[in-house]
Amino acid sequence: MCFVCPECCDPLSCIHLHQNMRIFPYSRCNLRPSFHKFFQPTCTQQQQWRTQELLQWWAQKLFSSTTEDDNRRSKPKLLVILGATGAGKSRLSIDLSTRVFGNSEIINSDKMQLYNGLDITTNKMTMQERVGVPHHLLGVLDPTKPACTPSVYRKLGSDIISDIKTRGGLPIVVGGSNSLIYSLVTKRFDPETDVFNGSDPDPVSLELRYDCCFIWVDVSLPVLNRYLANRVDEMLDSGMFEELVEFFRSGEDKRVNRAGLGQAIGIPEFEGYFRDFNSVRRPSGGDPETEVEVYNEAVKRIKDNTCHLAKKQVGKILRLRDAGWELKRIDATEAFRAVMAADSGGGRVAEVWEKEVLEPSVKIVKRFLDE
């Protein structure tokens, strides 16, 4: 017969003496040798104690699990879609809202898209792209006022979540600014802490004030970088340069808060160009060579800084995951490869997106809402 030491849980090799029903243990435990030398419980006592210990352990486990589930059910449910810039977060949120969860409302968590103005430069969704889905905190803040801090965003976002819940809706937080998301969902947010930056960042809080479902839309960085470079060209073709012409010529660049919208990628990169050249259109081969070079350098810097931002955002997401946040990763790489393929048609892209991104996301959210 084998028992376990009540003090150290070390297996005991025992000799059962039938004459007095005593147990003489010989254990590897050396914390309290006197315990094994002088304390010799009977078989019946040993079994009773062990049974009591097991019952107490199971009771604690069951109580802890029940309490945790009850606490989670008492919190408002919140869907959060994370990912690097350009990874398809907005498209996924629209697909989920229009095709599956019709009572959804979207809350923007991209810090540059909070501000009014520069819609193309900050890549805001157009009214047509929103297809009637309610959006909040998208282009609503005055860019000349003090920048929106995480604490301010926490207050704005929580008020909107409460309003959506009173209407029986599902709030979906969407955006790449992980510091804003962190400030919104943590139970006790301290604006003096920084959990993302520095050589020794503060600990990530695991206490959340909402019952959150985190979907992380991930794309292989080499593939995403190629896509982002092409997207910058598409934004320029869609009027980004002309938008910046008006921004600088009107003097708006002097009025916006440099800690807010003034940090948007495109403004610092083109600032030198508009200071040196009074152009109202993009330079071409017929323009002075110097102007073309300065323009091309500005575009290159926009592409490089956008890719750098994406890498930094992924690093912050990994920081949250490694700290213990339960993130559901959706790999959208194949969908982006389909977009980048020269011979792929729209049908092929939609098919891959449906299979690799939308369908698994729908399953995750349905399971979350049924819990």
VEXMINU-979921 format. One line per 8 residues: number of its first residue (from 0); their letters; for each residue x, y, z of C-alpha. Coordinates in Angstrom, 2 decimals, always signed. Example, Ala and Ser with C-alpha at 12.3 -4.5 7.8 and 13.67 -1.06 7.14 Angstrom:
REM VEXMINU-979921
0) AS) +12.30/-4.50/+7.80; +13.67/-1.06/+7.14 .
REM end
This chain:
REM VEXMINU-979921
0) MCFVCPEC) +0.00/+0.00/+0.00; +1.29/+3.48/-0.87; +0.36/+6.79/+0.76; +1.31/+10.42/+0.25; +2.97/+12.55/+2.90; +0.35/+15.05/+4.21; +3.04/+17.74/+4.53; +5.04/+17.47/+1.32 .
8) CDPLSCIH) +2.87/+15.26/-0.92; +5.89/+12.99/-1.43; +5.11/+9.32/-2.09; +5.74/+7.18/+1.00; +7.07/+3.65/+0.99; +5.23/+2.08/+3.88; +5.52/-1.08/+5.98; +2.20/-2.22/+7.30 .
16) LHQNMRIF) +2.57/-3.81/+10.73; -0.51/-5.93/+11.29; +0.07/-6.17/+15.02; -0.92/-2.58/+15.77; -2.13/-1.32/+12.36; +0.52/+1.38/+12.30; +2.31/+2.91/+9.31; +6.06/+3.51/+9.42 .
24) PYSRCNLR) +6.80/+5.83/+6.49; +10.16/+6.11/+4.78; +10.03/+9.20/+2.59; +12.41/+11.31/+0.53; +10.93/+14.37/+2.24; +13.59/+16.18/+4.28; +11.68/+19.33/+5.19; +10.61/+18.02/+8.57 .
32) PSFHKFFQ) +12.24/+14.64/+9.30; +10.76/+14.63/+12.78; +7.31/+14.42/+11.26; +8.03/+11.05/+9.69; +9.94/+9.80/+12.70; +7.40/+10.48/+15.39; +4.05/+10.91/+13.68; +2.71/+7.57/+12.57 .
40) PTCTQQQQ) -0.98/+7.73/+11.62; -3.08/+4.63/+11.32; -4.24/+3.37/+7.94; -7.79/+4.52/+8.65; -6.64/+8.02/+9.65; -4.44/+8.30/+6.58; -7.26/+7.36/+4.24; -9.70/+9.74/+5.92 .
48) WRTQELLQ) -7.31/+12.68/+5.67; -6.55/+11.94/+2.05; -10.26/+11.71/+1.21; -10.91/+15.04/+2.94; -8.08/+16.68/+1.03; -9.44/+15.45/-2.31; -12.97/+16.59/-1.48; -11.73/+20.04/-0.48 .
56) WWAQKLFS) -9.66/+20.32/-3.66; -12.59/+19.39/-5.91; -14.92/+21.74/-4.02; -12.50/+24.62/-4.55; -12.16/+23.82/-8.25; -15.91/+23.62/-8.78; -16.57/+26.79/-6.79; -13.82/+28.69/-8.60 .
64) STTEDDNR) -15.08/+27.58/-12.02; -18.70/+28.44/-11.18; -17.74/+31.85/-9.80; -15.62/+32.64/-12.86; -18.45/+31.67/-15.23; -20.98/+33.72/-13.24; -18.70/+36.76/-13.27; -18.20/+36.44/-17.00 .
72) RSKPKLLV) -21.93/+36.11/-17.70; -22.64/+39.26/-15.69; -20.38/+41.35/-17.96; -21.56/+42.94/-21.23; -20.41/+41.00/-24.28; -18.00/+42.81/-26.58; -16.45/+41.71/-29.86; -13.00/+43.17/-30.55 .
80) ILGATGAG) -11.30/+42.82/-33.95; -7.56/+43.46/-33.81; -4.87/+43.42/-36.44; -2.23/+45.44/-38.21; -3.13/+48.30/-40.50; -4.53/+47.04/-43.79; -5.12/+43.48/-42.53; -8.84/+43.45/-43.34 .
88) KSRLSIDL) -10.36/+44.31/-39.95; -12.93/+46.73/-41.35; -14.02/+44.37/-44.10; -14.50/+41.55/-41.60; -16.53/+43.78/-39.29; -18.83/+44.79/-42.15; -19.23/+41.18/-43.31; -20.10/+40.02/-39.80 .
96) STRVFGNS) -22.55/+42.90/-39.33; -24.37/+42.63/-42.64; -24.39/+38.88/-43.20; -24.71/+37.33/-39.75; -25.16/+39.70/-36.81; -27.59/+42.35/-38.01; -27.82/+44.11/-34.65; -24.12/+45.01/-34.64 .
104) EIINSDKM) -22.71/+48.51/-34.31; -19.06/+49.33/-34.94; -16.84/+51.43/-32.69; -13.66/+52.75/-34.28; -10.40/+52.22/-32.37; -7.99/+53.72/-34.90; -6.58/+56.85/-33.27; -6.07/+58.77/-36.54 .
112) QLYNGLDI) -9.58/+57.96/-37.77; -11.10/+59.51/-34.65; -10.54/+62.98/-36.11; -12.52/+64.89/-38.69; -10.76/+65.49/-42.00; -8.20/+63.80/-44.27; -10.54/+60.88/-44.94; -8.42/+59.40/-47.74 .
120) TTNKMTMQ) -5.08/+59.94/-45.99; -6.34/+58.24/-42.82; -8.13/+55.57/-44.90; -11.58/+56.01/-43.33; -14.40/+53.85/-44.65; -16.71/+55.79/-46.95; -20.45/+55.95/-46.33; -20.90/+53.59/-49.26 .
128) ERVGVPHH) -18.47/+51.06/-47.76; -20.29/+51.17/-44.41; -23.47/+49.89/-46.15; -25.72/+51.27/-43.46; -23.95/+49.70/-40.47; -23.82/+52.27/-37.62; -20.28/+53.51/-36.95; -19.14/+55.40/-33.87 .
136) LLGVLDPT) -16.07/+57.54/-33.13; -15.22/+57.75/-36.82; -14.22/+61.25/-37.92; -16.03/+62.98/-35.06; -13.29/+64.75/-33.06; -12.01/+68.25/-33.77; -8.37/+67.89/-34.91; -7.49/+71.36/-33.59 .
144) KPACTPSV) -8.42/+70.40/-30.02; -6.19/+68.46/-27.59; -5.42/+64.95/-28.76; -7.64/+62.10/-27.61; -5.82/+60.25/-24.84; -6.49/+56.60/-23.93; -8.36/+57.81/-20.83; -10.64/+60.02/-22.92 .
152) YRKLGSDI) -11.22/+57.20/-25.39; -12.08/+54.85/-22.52; -14.86/+57.19/-21.40; -16.19/+57.81/-24.91; -16.09/+54.13/-25.84; -17.71/+52.84/-22.64; -20.61/+55.30/-23.01; -21.22/+54.13/-26.58 .
160) ISDIKTRG) -21.06/+50.46/-25.55; -23.68/+51.11/-22.87; -25.95/+52.82/-25.42; -25.60/+49.94/-27.89; -26.40/+47.42/-25.17; -29.58/+49.29/-24.21; -30.71/+48.84/-27.82; -29.95/+45.12/-27.65 .
168) GLPIVVGG) -27.05/+45.43/-30.08; -23.64/+43.81/-30.34; -20.77/+46.33/-30.04; -17.80/+45.57/-32.30; -14.59/+47.46/-31.55; -12.45/+47.65/-34.69; -9.07/+49.28/-35.21; -5.32/+49.02/-35.04 .
176) SNSLIYSL) -4.59/+51.26/-32.05; -3.98/+48.64/-29.40; -3.33/+51.21/-26.67; -6.90/+52.49/-27.11; -8.32/+48.97/-27.04; -6.35/+48.17/-23.90; -7.59/+51.31/-22.14; -11.19/+50.51/-23.08 .
184) VTKRFDPE) -11.48/+46.89/-21.98; -9.25/+46.61/-18.89; -11.07/+46.74/-15.58; -8.62/+49.07/-13.87; -6.83/+51.31/-16.33; -3.95/+53.43/-15.06; -2.99/+56.17/-17.56; +0.43/+56.40/-15.92 .
192) TDVFNGSD) +1.35/+52.86/-16.97; +2.67/+51.77/-20.36; +2.32/+48.07/-21.10; +3.67/+48.23/-24.65; +6.74/+50.43/-24.87; +10.18/+50.60/-23.33; +12.73/+48.00/-22.33; +10.76/+47.11/-19.20 .
200) PDPVSLEL) +7.04/+47.73/-19.88; +4.44/+47.56/-17.14; +2.56/+44.27/-16.64; -0.47/+43.65/-18.85; -3.70/+43.49/-16.85; -5.74/+40.31/-17.28; -8.81/+41.75/-15.54; -11.32/+42.89/-18.15 .
208) RYDCCFIW) -14.53/+44.80/-17.52; -16.29/+43.23/-20.51; -16.84/+39.66/-21.62; -14.59/+39.99/-24.65; -14.15/+37.92/-27.76; -10.88/+38.95/-29.42; -10.44/+38.12/-33.10; -6.96/+38.81/-34.41 .
216) VDVSLPVL) -6.84/+39.13/-38.21; -3.25/+38.26/-39.04; -1.38/+38.43/-42.33; +2.18/+37.33/-42.98; +4.23/+40.54/-42.85; +6.03/+40.05/-46.20; +2.66/+39.60/-47.92; +1.08/+42.46/-45.98 .
224) NRYLANRV) +3.98/+44.80/-46.78; +3.52/+44.22/-50.51; -0.18/+44.89/-50.16; +0.40/+48.07/-48.12; +2.80/+49.46/-50.72; +0.17/+48.92/-53.41; -2.50/+50.43/-51.18; -0.51/+53.66/-50.83 .
232) DEMLDSGM) -0.41/+53.93/-54.63; -4.18/+53.33/-54.77; -4.80/+56.00/-52.13; -2.74/+58.49/-54.14; -4.73/+57.58/-57.25; -7.95/+58.10/-55.27; -7.15/+61.69/-54.30; -4.80/+61.53/-51.33 .
240) FEELVEFF) -2.33/+63.97/-52.89; -5.05/+66.50/-53.73; -6.43/+66.16/-50.21; -2.99/+66.98/-48.80; -2.62/+69.91/-51.22; -5.73/+71.49/-49.73; -4.60/+70.61/-46.21; -1.27/+72.42/-46.55 .
248) RSGEDKRV) -2.40/+75.32/-48.76; -5.27/+76.19/-46.42; -2.93/+76.36/-43.43; -4.75/+73.50/-41.74; -1.37/+71.89/-41.05; -0.64/+74.81/-38.70; -3.95/+74.45/-36.85; -4.20/+70.71/-36.21 .
256) NRAGLGQA) -2.82/+69.28/-33.01; +0.53/+67.67/-33.78; -0.08/+65.08/-31.08; -3.31/+64.04/-32.81; -4.18/+64.16/-36.51; -0.86/+65.86/-37.20; +0.82/+62.47/-36.71; -1.14/+60.80/-39.50 .
264) IGIPEFEG) +1.14/+59.06/-41.99; +1.32/+61.31/-45.04; +1.52/+64.66/-43.26; +5.13/+64.55/-41.95; +6.33/+62.78/-45.11; +4.88/+65.39/-47.50; +5.54/+68.43/-45.32; +8.92/+69.18/-46.90 .
272) YFRDFNSV) +7.55/+68.71/-50.41; +4.75/+71.25/-49.95; +7.13/+73.67/-48.26; +9.48/+73.66/-51.25; +7.02/+73.27/-54.13; +3.72/+74.99/-54.81; +2.19/+72.11/-56.75; -1.51/+71.39/-57.04 .
280) RRPSGGDP) -1.06/+68.11/-58.89; +1.28/+65.17/-58.67; +4.56/+65.75/-60.53; +5.21/+63.82/-63.72; +8.05/+63.34/-66.17; +7.66/+66.87/-67.53; +8.25/+68.53/-64.16; +11.65/+69.52/-62.74 .
288) ETEVEVYN) +13.71/+66.50/-61.80; +14.25/+67.74/-58.27; +10.52/+67.99/-57.61; +9.94/+64.47/-58.92; +12.71/+63.13/-56.69; +11.34/+64.85/-53.58; +7.85/+63.56/-54.37; +9.05/+59.99/-54.90 .
296) EAVKRIKD) +11.03/+60.13/-51.67; +7.93/+61.27/-49.77; +5.90/+58.39/-51.22; +8.65/+55.92/-50.34; +8.71/+57.18/-46.76; +4.93/+56.78/-46.52; +5.22/+53.16/-47.63; +8.13/+52.43/-45.29 .
304) NTCHLAKK) +6.44/+54.06/-42.30; +3.18/+52.23/-42.99; +5.00/+48.88/-43.01; +6.85/+49.86/-39.85; +3.54/+50.72/-38.19; +2.12/+47.31/-39.13; +5.10/+45.53/-37.60; +4.81/+47.59/-34.43 .
312) QVGKILRL) +1.09/+46.84/-34.13; +1.70/+43.10/-34.47; +4.31/+43.36/-31.72; +1.74/+44.90/-29.37; -0.80/+42.21/-30.20; +1.78/+39.53/-29.42; +2.47/+41.30/-26.14; -1.21/+40.96/-25.18 .
320) RDAGWELK) -1.36/+37.33/-26.30; +1.80/+36.33/-24.46; +0.53/+38.03/-21.31; -2.54/+35.78/-21.30; -5.21/+37.50/-23.38; -7.22/+34.87/-25.25; -6.91/+35.99/-28.87; -8.54/+33.98/-31.66 .
328) RIDATEAF) -6.08/+34.24/-34.55; -7.48/+34.21/-38.08; -4.82/+33.82/-40.76; -5.84/+35.96/-43.75; -2.56/+35.50/-45.63; -4.03/+33.35/-48.42; -6.78/+35.88/-49.02; -4.18/+38.62/-49.44 .
336) RAVMAADS) -2.09/+36.42/-51.71; -5.19/+36.05/-53.87; -5.58/+39.83/-53.95; -1.94/+40.26/-54.94; -2.01/+37.58/-57.64; -2.05/+39.28/-61.03; -4.26/+36.63/-62.61; -6.80/+36.30/-59.79 .
344) GGGRVAEV) -10.30/+37.49/-60.39; -12.70/+38.99/-57.88; -14.51/+35.68/-57.52; -11.34/+33.90/-56.42; -10.57/+36.58/-53.81; -14.10/+36.41/-52.40; -13.96/+32.62/-52.25; -10.68/+32.54/-50.32 .
352) WEKEVLEP) -11.81/+35.33/-47.97; -15.03/+33.45/-47.24; -13.28/+30.18/-46.49; -10.17/+31.39/-44.66; -11.47/+34.44/-42.79; -15.23/+34.92/-42.65; -16.42/+31.37/-41.96; -14.05/+30.68/-39.03 .
360) SVKIVKRF) -14.81/+34.13/-37.61; -18.56/+33.48/-37.73; -18.09/+30.20/-35.84; -16.00/+31.93/-33.18; -18.52/+34.72/-32.64; -21.55/+32.40/-32.59; -19.88/+30.20/-29.99; -19.03/+33.30/-27.96 .
368) LDE) -22.59/+34.63/-28.04; -24.03/+31.23/-27.08; -21.85/+30.92/-23.96 .
REM end
